[in-house]
Amino acid sequence: MTTVFIISAPSGSGKSTLVNELRKLVPGLDFSVSYTTRPPRGSERNGCEYYFITKDEFEEMIRKDEFLEYAEVFGNYYGTARRFLREAQQKEIDLLLDIDVQGAEQIVKKIPDAVSILILPPNRMKLEQRLRDRGQDAEKVIQRRLATARQEIENYGKYDYILVNDRLDESIDLLKSIVLAERLSHTGARRSADDDTIVGKAESCRLANIRERLQPILDSFVPVTAQGRR
């Protein structure tokens, strides 16, 4: 049985780093490389971070119903090809999808058993610092990403797990625990003490168990003037 893991995050939250580390630590995980019409950035290579195609090529794939999900973000298309799910099912391994909030919603409608994980920054200030440290975006783009982050975070209730990426090593361990705990839930085998520890870590990220920690993060994205009008 193939489990589909959806991972979403506002730009700059450290999602790519966490996904890369997860893939090193957990075997049996296929990764879906998204298609996009945006140009490559920096050292990005076709087929590694994304498949870079033209708008016409992307729209032809839409017409052929070749996407599990797709969306237009900041004027560019992004999409997940159906073939990655077919290939994972044939190999009998799990599939990891790195997609945005719009795409995650589409996937959950088509695959209700998919496991959704939202990665968040600890606050707006940390996210802004990370975006600036990347050195990839102009000021206008950074401000747009911060505004979009607020909208994405407000969708937290649609996810099974919320992982606040504050300390990298801890976040990697929690993400690994979520994947392993979901696999344990499907085996039906008796759990060891180590298994119980893994499940406990995963449960700490369950939406129901982390709601209180989310409010300060949400509040940090509200402008000071708006806070004063509350």
Summary of the structure (lengths in Angstrom):
residues: 230
radius of gyration: 18.0
end to end distance: 48.8
largest distance: 55.6
contacts: 691
relative contact order: 0.17
helix: 51%
strand: 19%
